[in-house]
């Protein structure tokens, strides 16, 4: 099925919100789309001015170890149309009452504040972000924030093919699609729902619309899908995919144990046995992935080594949950409610002090896989990944 996909390689010039063409034809590059109505010359002069007069990075988003947090992940909803085994228990989880979830305006208010302080990348997560009715409008509003270079989404892909043309027009520039198996029957077992072919259609649509790379997130679990490592890697031969193999991580309700985890080293050895010529790619700053490429292949593979080789030292990520809590570490259980302070009428400076205090308390690194497995934390679906 995968090899029958037709790839469209024509370059489309996208239009910004003001109707003027974007300078960049690559969805992975925002170009001037986030400043609609300005000519290319005006944009060039503005960027040059900003480079020459750049302010120091926000002290509020810099922790006590000097890590600058320029990447914000915002969960749009706790709801999901799948029930992935590693994300939530089969019976589901108690959901936060709607009145306690962030409103659209509250999401945009917080995003505006973080971008003003130096955040240049926002990723929308969930739950499943694409089941939120106003997700396209949220992307369009974020796209207007000056200084925001990347708007990404992490999705299970079920609704992606239908919504992606609108999302791309609104300004979505990066896509991560969760897919843990290439076998339809196994897909239904892992996610406890149907939808395999819709996810495939979503990946196809992302490639068709020019997203490069299309990132595919695969959580590898022993006894379940570790036998598909080579099949996933082979997809990158003719497709612009970045297949990201993720070590299985412990969260409430996913029944994690060490024996289920397949380590980065084991996964890498498996791929190397098939492709000894596998090349290590340079690591990008603050990247969580160790990237490799098989010579001659169009795409690449990566490994997210959260458990066996943490990347805490270069972490630049902050998370806001759907109910408005700021989490400074995915594996930490410390949270502070920005929602409550917003609704109490906190000023921008008061919010910044609260954010700065939370960031300042961020630890040097997480506690390690065995301590994490015993720690009380939210199920993944209530964090937002």
C-alpha positions in Angstrom: 0.0 0.0 0.0 2.7 2.4 0.9 4.6 2.0 -2.3 1.5 2.8 -4.3 1.4 6.3 -3.0 1.8 9.0 -5.6 4.1 11.8 -4.4 3.4 15.3 -5.7 6.7 17.2 -6.0 5.4 20.4 -7.5 6.1 23.5 -5.4 3.1 25.5 -4.3 3.3 29.1 -3.2 1.1 29.5 -0.2 -0.8 32.7 0.7 -0.5 34.4 4.0 -3.4 35.8 5.9 -3.3 39.0 4.1 -3.5 37.3 0.6 0.1 38.0 -0.3 2.3 35.1 -1.4 4.7 33.7 1.2 8.4 33.7 0.3 8.7 30.1 1.4 7.1 27.3 -0.4 8.1 24.8 2.2 5.6 24.1 5.0 8.5 23.5 7.4 9.5 27.1 6.9 7.1 29.9 8.1 8.8 32.5 5.9 7.0 35.9 6.1 3.5 34.4 6.5 3.3 35.5 10.2 3.5 39.2 9.1 0.7 39.5 6.6 0.4 42.6 4.4 4.1 43.4 4.4 6.2 43.3 1.2 9.2 41.1 1.0 11.5 44.1 1.1 9.8 45.4 4.2 10.0 42.0 5.9 13.7 41.8 5.0 14.4 45.2 6.6 12.3 44.3 9.7 14.2 41.0 10.2 17.5 42.8 9.8 16.5 45.4 12.4 15.3 42.6 14.8 18.6 40.8 14.4 20.6 43.9 15.1 18.5 45.0 18.1 17.6 41.6 19.6 16.9 41.7 23.3 18.5 39.2 25.7 16.4 36.1 26.1 13.8 36.4 28.8 15.0 35.8 32.3 11.5 34.5 33.2 12.0 31.6 30.7 15.6 30.8 31.7 16.1 28.3 34.5 18.9 28.2 37.2 21.0 26.0 34.9 20.9 28.5 32.0 18.5 26.5 29.8 16.4 28.9 27.7 12.9 27.6 27.1 11.9 28.7 23.6 9.5 25.8 22.8 6.0 25.7 24.2 3.7 22.7 23.9 0.0 23.5 24.5 -2.6 20.8 25.0 -5.9 21.8 23.4 -8.1 19.1 24.8 -8.0 16.1 27.1 -10.4 14.2 24.7 -9.2 11.6 22.1 -10.9 9.4 19.6 -8.4 6.6 20.2 -7.4 4.7 23.4 -3.7 4.0 22.9 -2.3 1.5 25.5 0.7 3.6 26.4 -1.3 6.8 26.8 -4.3 5.9 28.8 -6.1 3.0 30.5 -8.7 1.1 28.5 -11.6 2.5 30.5 -10.5 6.1 29.8 -9.7 8.8 32.3 -11.9 11.2 34.3 -12.0 14.4 32.2 -11.8 17.9 33.5 -15.1 19.8 33.4 -15.3 22.1 30.4 -15.6 25.1 32.6 -12.1 24.3 34.0 -10.4 24.0 30.6 -8.6 26.9 29.0 -10.8 28.9 26.7 -9.6 29.9 23.2 -8.9 33.4 24.4 -7.0 32.1 27.4 -4.9 29.9 25.2 -4.1 32.8 22.9 -3.4 35.2 25.8 -0.8 32.7 27.2 0.7 32.0 23.8 1.1 35.8 23.2 2.8 36.2 26.5 5.3 33.3 26.0 6.1 34.4 22.4 6.7 38.0 23.6 9.3 36.5 26.1 11.1 34.5 23.4 9.2 31.4 22.6 9.5 30.8 18.8 8.0 27.4 18.5 4.6 26.2 19.6 3.2 22.7 19.2 -0.4 21.9 19.7 -1.1 18.6 21.4 -3.9 16.7 23.3 -5.6 14.4 23.8 -6.2 14.7 20.1 -5.9 18.4 19.1 -7.7 17.9 15.8 -11.0 17.1 17.5 -11.2 20.6 19.0 -13.7 22.4 16.8 -11.8 25.7 16.6 -8.3 24.2 16.0 -8.0 25.9 12.6 -8.9 29.3 14.0 -6.4 28.8 16.9 -3.6 28.1 14.3 -4.6 31.2 12.3 -4.5 33.4 15.4 -1.1 32.0 16.5 0.2 32.6 13.0 -0.2 36.3 13.5 2.2 36.4 16.5 5.4 38.2 15.5 8.4 36.2 16.4 6.7 32.8 16.3 8.6 30.8 13.6 7.0 27.4 13.9 3.5 26.1 14.6 3.4 22.3 14.9 0.8 19.7 15.8 1.1 16.2 17.1 -1.9 14.2 16.0 -3.1 10.6 15.7 -3.8 11.3 12.1 -7.4 10.1 12.1 -8.9 13.6 11.1 -5.7 14.9 9.4 -6.6 14.3 5.7 -9.8 16.2 6.1 -8.4 19.2 8.1 -4.9 19.6 6.7 -5.6 21.8 3.7 -7.3 24.3 6.1 -4.6 24.0 8.7 -1.9 24.6 6.1 -3.7 27.7 4.9 -4.0 28.9 8.5 -0.2 28.6 9.0 0.5 25.1 10.3 4.2 24.4 9.5 5.1 21.1 11.1 3.3 17.8 11.6 4.0 14.8 13.9 1.7 11.8 13.3 1.5 8.9 15.8 1.6 5.4 14.2 2.8 2.4 16.1 2.3 -0.4 13.6 1.8 -1.0 9.9 -0.5 -3.9 10.5 -4.2 -2.9 10.5 -5.3 -5.6 13.0 -2.4 -4.8 15.4 -3.3 -1.1 15.0 -6.8 -1.8 16.4 -5.3 -3.8 19.3 -2.8 -1.0 20.3 -5.2 1.9 20.0 -8.4 -0.1 20.8 -10.2 1.6 17.9 -10.4 1.4 14.1 -8.8 4.1 11.9 -5.6 2.6 10.4 -6.5 3.6 6.8 -7.5 7.1 7.9 -4.1 7.6 9.5 -2.4 6.4 6.3 -4.5 8.8 4.3 -3.4 11.6 6.6 0.3 10.8 6.1 -0.4 10.7 2.3 -2.1 14.1 2.4 0.8 15.7 4.4 3.3 14.4 1.8 1.0 15.6 -1.0 0.8 19.1 0.4 4.6 19.4 0.6 5.4 18.9 4.3 9.0 17.7 4.5 9.8 15.9 6.6 6.5 14.4 7.8 7.4 13.0 11.2 6.0 9.7 12.2 6.1 8.9 16.0 6.3 5.2 16.8 6.4 4.1 20.5 8.3 0.8 20.5 7.0 -1.9 23.0 8.5 -5.3 23.4 6.3 -8.1 22.4 4.0 -5.8 20.5 5.7 -3.9 17.7 9.5 -4.2 18.0 9.4 -6.7 15.1 8.4 -3.8 12.8 11.4 -1.6 13.2 12.8 -2.6 9.8 9.5 -2.2 8.1 9.2 1.4 9.5 12.8 2.2 8.5 12.2 0.9 5.0 9.4 3.5 4.5 12.1 6.2 4.4 13.5 4.8 1.2 11.0 6.6 -1.1 9.2 8.9 1.2 10.2 12.2 3.0 9.5 10.8 6.4 11.3 11.1 9.7 10.3 7.9 11.5 11.0 8.5 15.2 11.3 5.4 17.4 10.3 6.4 20.9 11.3 4.5 24.0 8.3 3.3 26.0 7.8 5.7 28.9 5.9 5.3 32.2 2.8 7.3 32.9 -0.3 6.7 35.1 -2.5 4.0 33.6 -0.2 2.5 31.0 1.1 -0.4 33.1 4.7 0.3 32.2 7.5 -2.0 33.2 11.1 -2.2 32.3 10.7 -5.4 30.4 8.4 -3.8 27.9 10.9 -1.1 27.1 13.1 -1.6 24.0 16.2 0.6 24.5 17.8 2.9 21.9 20.9 0.8 21.7 18.8 -2.4 21.0 16.8 -0.6 18.3 19.8 0.9 16.7 21.6 -2.5 16.6 18.6 -4.0 14.9 18.5 -1.4 12.2 22.3 -1.5 11.7 22.3 -5.3 11.2 20.0 -4.7 8.1 21.8 -1.5 7.0 25.4 -1.5 8.2 26.0 1.7 6.2 23.6 3.7 8.4 24.9 7.2 8.9 24.6 9.3 12.0 23.4 12.9 11.3 24.5 16.0 13.2 22.4 16.7 16.3 20.4 19.8 16.2 20.5 22.2 19.1 18.0 21.2 21.8 16.8 18.2 19.8 15.4 15.2 21.6 16.2 12.9 18.7 19.3 11.1 17.6 18.9 11.1 13.8 20.3 8.6 11.3 20.0 8.2 7.5 20.4 5.2 5.3 22.4 6.3 2.3 20.3 6.8 -0.8 17.0 6.9 1.2 14.8 10.0 0.9 13.9 10.2 4.5 15.5 9.4 7.9 15.0 7.6 11.1 15.4 9.0 14.7 15.4 7.7 18.2 13.9 9.4 21.2 15.9 8.2 24.1 13.9 9.6 27.1 14.6 6.6 29.3 18.0 5.2 28.5 19.9 8.4 27.6 18.0 11.5 28.8 18.5 14.9 27.1 17.6 17.0 30.1 20.8 19.1 29.8 19.5 20.8 26.6 15.8 20.8 27.3 14.1 23.9 26.0 10.5 22.8 26.5 7.6 23.9 28.6 4.1 22.5 28.6 0.6 23.9 29.3 -2.0 21.3 30.0 -5.6 21.6 28.7 -6.7 22.7 32.2 -4.1 25.5 32.2 -1.3 24.0 34.4 2.3 24.8 33.5 4.6 21.8 33.6 8.3 22.5 33.3 9.2 18.8 33.0 7.3 16.0 31.2 8.3 13.5 33.9 7.8 15.8 36.9 4.6 16.1 38.9 5.1 19.7 39.9 2.5 22.0 38.2 1.3 25.6 38.7 -2.1 26.8 37.5 -1.9 29.7 35.0 -5.6 29.4 34.5 -6.5 30.3 38.0 -4.2 33.3 38.0 -5.6 34.5 34.6 -9.1 34.2 35.9 -8.2 36.1 39.1 -7.2 39.0 36.9 -3.4 38.7 37.2 -1.5 41.2 35.3 1.1 40.3 32.6 3.9 41.0 35.0 2.3 38.9 37.8 1.9 36.0 35.3 5.6 36.3 34.3 6.7 36.2 37.9 4.6 33.0 38.4 6.0 31.5 35.2 9.6 32.6 36.1 9.3 31.0 39.6 8.2 27.7 38.1 10.9 27.7 35.5 13.4 28.6 38.2 12.5 25.5 40.2 13.1 23.1 37.2 15.6 20.4 38.2 18.8 19.6 36.4 17.4 16.3 35.1 14.6 13.8 35.7 14.9 11.1 38.3 15.6 8.2 36.0 13.4 5.5 34.6 12.9 3.5 37.8 12.1 6.5 40.0 9.7 7.8 37.3 7.9 4.6 37.1 7.0 4.9 40.8 6.1 8.6 40.7 2.6 9.9 40.7 2.0 11.7 37.4 -0.8 12.4 35.0 -1.7 9.8 32.3 0.0 11.0 29.1 -3.4 12.0 27.6 -3.8 14.6 30.4 -0.3 16.0 29.9 -0.3 16.6 26.2 3.0 14.8 25.3 
